[in-house]
């Protein structure tokens, strides 16, 4: 189950929600989660991994009435199975790691926890907050 942490960047005046733990959203929607969160730094690795899974699919160029199209080859059985297994493994691994990586990225961008309890919660997930953290509740 995921845990949320409120993070604030005082210089930019923005507040974001950091999420820790297993990501069911990433498990089911995979590649689209970093895109929806506008986390383009993590979207690129996800995209490249999914592109690698797509590479396993056997396509061939076919010309029909002067139009070049892609078409599956006849031996797609094993490749399709490998590609599907790869997608599932990527989604499972992504679900375990993405939320923590996303929150760690927010902390690196200057978003700090609002309370000391949230700082300790980040510490329990091995996300360190700089020493200049102040917990003044406004």
N, C-alpha and C positions, 0 to 999 in steps of 0.2 A: 504494500500500500504506500502510496506517495505521501510525502509530508511537504507542506508549503512553508515558506519563509518569506517575510516581507523585507524587501531590500530597497534602500533609498540612496540616490545619488544627489547629494546636497548641492554640488556645483551646477548640475543641470536641472535640478528641481524636479527630477522624475522619480517615480516609485514603480518598482516591478516586483513580480512574484517569482521567487526562486522555488524550484521544485526539487525534492530529494527523494531517492528511492526508485522502485520499479515503475516504469512508464507503460501503462496499459495503452495509452494513446499511441506511443511509438510502436508497441507490439502489433496493433491493428492497422495503423496508417503509415508506419515506416517513414519513408522518404518525405512525406508531406509535413510532418511535425516541425522540423527545423524551418521549413518554408513558411508555415503559418505563424511561427514565433519570430519571424524575421531574423533568424539566426543563420545568415548566409555562410558564415565561416564553417558551420557544421553541415550545412546543406550540400556543399561541394563533395566532401568525403562520402556522404550517403549516396549522392548521385553517381559518383564514380564506382562505388561498390555495386549499386543496382545495374549500372551499365555493364559491369563485369558479369553479372548474372545473365543479362540479356545476351551477352556474347556466346553463351552456351547454346542458345537457340539456333538451330540450323535453318538459315534462310538462303534463298537463292534469288537472283535477279531473273525475272521473267518478262518478256516483251509480249504484250497483247495489244493488237491493233495500234502499234506504234507507241504505246505507253509502257514505260518500264515500271514494274511493280515488284514488291517483295512477296515471296510465297514460301510457305513452309515446305521443307523437303519430306520425303516419305519416311526417312529414318528418324523422325522427331521423338520417338518414344523415350529413349534413354536420355536424350538431351533435355527434353521437357521435364523429366523427373529430376535430373540434376539441377536444373534451373529452379524448380519449385523448392527443392530441399535447400538450396543456397538462399533463396528469398526468406524462407522460414528461419534459417539460422541467423541471417543478418537481422531480422526483426527481433528475434529473441535476444541476441547480444546487444542490439541497440536499445532494447527496452530496459536492460539491466544498467546500462552506462549513460544513456543520453541525458537524463534529468540532472545527474550530478555534474556532467561536463557543461551543460547549459548554465547551471548555477555558478559553477567555478568561473565560467567566462564572464558572467555578470559581475562577480566580485573583482575580477581583474580589470573590468571597465570602470570600477569605482563605485559600484553599488554595494553598500554595507548594510548589515542587519540593523533593524530598528532597536531591538532590545538585546540585553546580555544573554537571555535564554536562547534567542535565535542564533547568537554567536556561538554558544556552546553546542547547539544542534548542528551547525555547520562544521564545527570541530569534530563532532562524532562521525561525520561523513568524510573526514580528512580534507576539508576545505578550510584553509587558513585565512584569517582576516588580519590585515595589517594592524600593527600595534597602535596606530594613530586613530583607531576606531573609538568613537565616543557615542555613548548611549543616551544622549539627552532626549527625553520625550517632549516633543513640542506640542 
